[in-house]
Amino acid sequence: MEVLHTKTLLAMNSIMIYRGKRSLLSDVNYNIDAGKDYFEGTTKFKPVKVELNVSNAKTDQVHYWINEITNQYADLVVANVKADPNKISFDIGSPSMEDLTAQDIEFRMKEYLEMNVPPFDVKELKVQ
């Protein structure tokens, strides 16, 4: 199928955006950037800090992988992502679930790590 330089297709409730000759299944920072708005104003809530000690992390792959967390867990928002080859950190929480604890987030992160093999090696997971 030949792809035009900018073309948007709607199919089965999903949007695929074509830029140039490559297909982006998910805009890398779409959900991460949207999450910042939840930490201010009337929907303000206290997020949980997640830190991953890793090796072989590439920033573009890290952002894509973190963005997918919010696709899998639609009630969670992510912001303040920081990534380098050895450490990844971000704030995560849910504006609709005020009773969500660090233990709940840790459970979801472990589940996500098992179901979605990260593009880096995880040495340690900390949730505070």
Secondary structure, DSSP 8 states (H G I E B T S, - for coil): ----SEEEEEETTEEEEEETTEEESS-TTHHHHHHGGGGSGGG----EEEEEEEES--HHHHHHHHHHHHHHSTT-EEEEEEE-SSEEEEEEE-TT-TT--HHHHHHHHHHHHHHS--SSEEEEEEE-
